[in-house]
Amino acid sequence: MRTVVAKLLLTSMAVPRVLSGIQPSGELHIGNYLGAIRNWVRDQYEHDAFYTIVDLHAITVEHSPKELRRSTVELATTLIAAGLDPKICTIFVQSHVSAHTELSWLLECTATFGELSRMTQFKDKGKNDESVRAGLFTYPALMAADILAYQADLVPVGEDQRQHLELTRDIAIRFNTKYGTTFTVPKATIPPVGARVMDLMNPTKKMSKSAQAQSGIIYLLDSHDNIAKKISRAVTDTDNQVKYDPPSKPGVSNLLEILSACIGEDPETIASRYSRYGDLKKETTEAIISVLKPLQQNYFELSKDPGQIAEILEIGANKARVIANQTVSLAKENIGFLAP
């Protein structure tokens, strides 16, 4: 039985499998779209694509149950509106597949305390606070389970998640070495353009869903007037020289990066066309509105039929369970558990 399952799971596929996840906490913004979601839409045509809404990760901090349910549906709707096609890729909610938590325990017992302690995100968020949730400490093992359960070949990650992907690789290699070949060892892919959109009001910090000040964030469902207002107020500098120079001119460079990602031109080339910040801001506003307009129209149409979203998520979870349960069964057998 183990040989059959192992061959099913580990034989190289003609099309590599890609997996990505996103938390249903906070509203999605232009950085999420340009840095990740737009690439997911492309990847679904080139890979066997799995996209999960990681609601289990969202409860590592204080949360509202009502808000979590609402934001999970809103996120699923937004992802589909952005172009993820449930007929081509698999879209599902993490907590709908119990294999994630079951495999996470096996991986917690494979990872070490030292490895988890060195995760920079835990250091930043935990800050030696004894009241911090234990799940915030162990969630890299759950993240590893999210990836390894599906035998993913590729995982698109930002630089802030690369450390967790490296831990996932280490855990997979260690498990395979100790207990027999079980997991595909995934590789990270990092988008070269538009992967790091900065806050409009503080361009030295990454645009974040969790930021308290909304004036520096362009949300995917912002009205056109709000987008124009936020771009017009975006921080630049006083010399009024349009130049792509992130260290010296972070605000101007951020606008150029956003415009570059929207229209597909090099930021240095774009900069050469402008002599004034006002003209740059005007074109950046128009480009963002043009990019987001189809997404917003699709979102409001999909919102009229919430039952359709629930059905898509159910179909996705059913497909995901088949693969994840096979992986867990193999992992449990290899680690030494008695079959029921």
N, C-alpha and C positions, 0 to 999 in steps of 0.2 A: 504493500500500500504506500509506504513512504517513498519508494522509488517512483511510483506512478505520479504521485502528487508533486514530487520534486521536479520531475520532468515537465509536468504541466506548467509549473510556476516559473521555472528557471531557464527553460529553453529560450534562446534569443528570439525575440519577435522580429518580424519584418519591419514593423513600425515601433519605434521606442515609446515607452509609456512615460508620460509626464504627469506630475501631480503638484497642485498648488492649493493652499488654503488661505482663508482670510477670516478674521474675527468679526462677528456681528456686534461691534461696539463702536459707537460714533458713526457719523455720516461719512460716506465715501467722498473723496475730494479729487481734484484734477491730478494730483501726484499719484494717487492709487491707479487712476485710469491710464495715464501716460507711462507710468513706470511698471505696471503689472497687467492690468486687465486687458488693455489693448493687445498686449503680447499673448495673453491667454487665447484671445479670439483667433489670432493668427495660428497659434500652436495647435488648436483643435483640428485644423485641417492637415497638419503635418505629423501629428503624433496621436497615440491612443491616450486621450486626455481625460484626467479626473480632477474635478474641482470641488473642494469641500468647504462648507461654512463651519468653521471650527468653534462651535458654541461651548464645547467643554473648556477650551482655553479662556473663554470670556468670563468664567466664574472663578478664576484665580484671584480676582479682586472683588470688592464690594459692587453689587449690581442690583438692579430692579428686575424681578422675574417678568413683570408685565412688559417692561421695556425690552428685555432680552427676546421675548417672543415676537414683539413688533419689529425689532431691528433685524431679526433673522429672516422674516418674510420680506422686509424691505430690501435687504441685501440680495436675497435670491432674485427678487424682481429686477433689481438694478443690473445684476450680472447678466441676466437673460436679455434685458433691454440693451445692454452694451454690445451684444452680439454672440454670447455663448449660446450655441444651438443644442438643446437637449437631444436632438436626433443624431447629433454627431459626437458630442462629448457627454461625460457623466457628471451631473451636478447633484450633490447630496449634502445633507446636514450630518456633521460628525457624530452627534449623539444618537442618531438613528441607526448607527452601526456599532453594536456593542463590542465587536472585535477590537476596536481602538483601545478601550479601557482594559480589556483582557490582555492584549499584547503589551500594553504599557507596563503592567506589573512585571512581566517577564524581562522587559528591557530595563526597568528600575533595578532588577536583581542582576543585571549584567553590567550596567554603568556603575561607576564608583562615586562615593561621596565627594572625593576631591574633584572629579570631573564636573559634577553638577555645581560645586562651590565656585568653580572658576568661570562660570557663565556670566558674562558682563551684564546681561540684562537683569539677572537676579541681583547682582551687586548694586546696580543702579536703582532698581525699584524697591528692593528689600531694605537697603541702607541700614543693615544691622538691627532692624525693628523686630522685636520678638513676637509682635502680633501679626506679622506678615503670614499669609496663608501658606501652608506646607505645599499646596499644589503649585505655587509660584516657583518653589524650589525644584520640584520634580517634573515640571511641565516639559522640559526638553526631552525627557523620556517618552512623554505622550506625543510630542511632535515627531520623534523618531518612529513611534508606532504608526502615526498617520501616514508616514512615507513608506515604511518597510512593509506594512500590511498589504500594499498594492504592488509590491515588487517594482517600484518606480525606478526608471533608468535616469530620469532627469528631473531636477527640482529647481525652478526659477526662484532665486532668492535675492533680496537686497543685501547690501554689505552688513546691515545690522543683524541679519539672520544667518550669515555665513558660518559663524562659530557653531551654531546649533546644527547646521548641516554637516559640519566636520565631525561633531560628536556622533551624529547619526551614522556616519560612515564607520567611525571607530567601533561603535557598538555592534554594527552589522558584521564587521570583520571579526571581532572578538567572538561573537556568538557562532559564526560559521566555523571558526577555528576550533572552538571548544566542543561544539555539539554536532557538527556536521553542516554541510551546505544547506542553508535555509533561506537567506535573504539576498536579493540583488543589492549590490553596493551602489548607491545613487551618486550621480555627479551634479554639481551645482552649475546652473547657467545664470549669468547676470546680464541683463539688458544693457547695452553700451550707451544708449541715448534715452534721455527722459527718465532715468531710473531714480533720480534724486532731485525732486522738485522741492525748493526751499520755501519757507514761510514768507509771504509778501511783506510783512511788517518787521520780520527778523530774519533776513536772508542768510544768517549764519547757522540757522537751525532748520532741520528738515520739516516740511509741511506734515502735520500730524493730525489724525482723527481725534486724538486725546487732548489737543491744545485747548486751553480755556478761552483764549481770545479768538473770535471767529473772523475778525477783520483781515487777517493774513491768510485765510484759507478760502479757496474757491471750491465749493461743494458741487457735485455733479448735477444736483437738482436746483442750484441757484438760478434765480431769474436773470434775464439778460441785463436788466438794470443793476442788479447786485454785482454781477460780474464786472460791468463797466466801472462801477463805483470802487470796487476793491482794487482793480488794476490801476485806476487813476490815482489812488492813494498809496500805491506800492512804494516802498522805500527805494530810493536810488542814491544819489549823492549830489554834491554841489557844483561839479565842474561841467556838467551837461555834455560830456563826451561819451558817445555810444561806443563802447569797446568791450570785447569779451575777455574779461580778466577776473576770474572768480576770487582770487585772494585779495586783490586791491579794490575791485568793484563788484561785490557780491550781489547787490540788489539789481543792478543793470544786467549782470551775467545771468541771474536767475530768470529775468524776463526773456532774455535771449534764448536760454535753455528751453523755456516753456514754448516759445514761438517756434524754435527749432523742432521740438518734438511734435508740434501740431502740424507743421507744413513740410517737414522732412528735408529741411536745408541745414547746412552747417551753421552754427552760431556765429563764427567769425565772418562768414559770407554775409549773413543777415546784418551784422553790425555795420558793415561797410556801406549799407544803403541809407543809414540814418545819420543825421547831424543833430537831432533834437530828441529828448526823452519823450516828449508828447506824442510824436509820430510813432515811436516804438510802442508806446502803451496803447495807442489806438489800434495798430495792426495786431498786437497781441490779444486785445479784447475781441476783435473780430474773428481771429483764428480760433480762440477758445469757444466762442459762441457757435461757430460753424461746426466744430468738432462735437460739441455736446448736444446740438439741436436734435439729431436723429435719436440719440439715447433718451433724451427727455420725452420726446414724442412717443417712443416705444414704451417707456416706463408708465406713462399715464394711461396708455391703452391697456397694458397688462394689468394695471391696478384695478381695472374694472371687473376683472375675473380672478379673484384670489383662489378660487377652486382649481384653476389651471395651474397655478404655482404649486399648490399642495400636491397635485397629481404628478407634476414633473419631479418634485423632491422624493416622492414615494418610489417612482420608477427608478430614479438614480440610486436610492438607498438599496433597493432590491438587487440591482446589478452590483453595487459595491460590496454588499454582504457576501455574495458568492465568492469573490476573489479574496476578500479579507478573511473570511472564515476558513478558507483553504490554507492560507498562510498561517493562521493561528493553530490550526490542527497540526500542521507540519512542525511548527515551532514547539508545541507542547510535546509531541512525540519525540523530537530530537533532544529536548531538554531532560526527558526522562519520566514524564508523567504517564501513569497507567491509563490506558484507553478505557472509556466508560463501557 
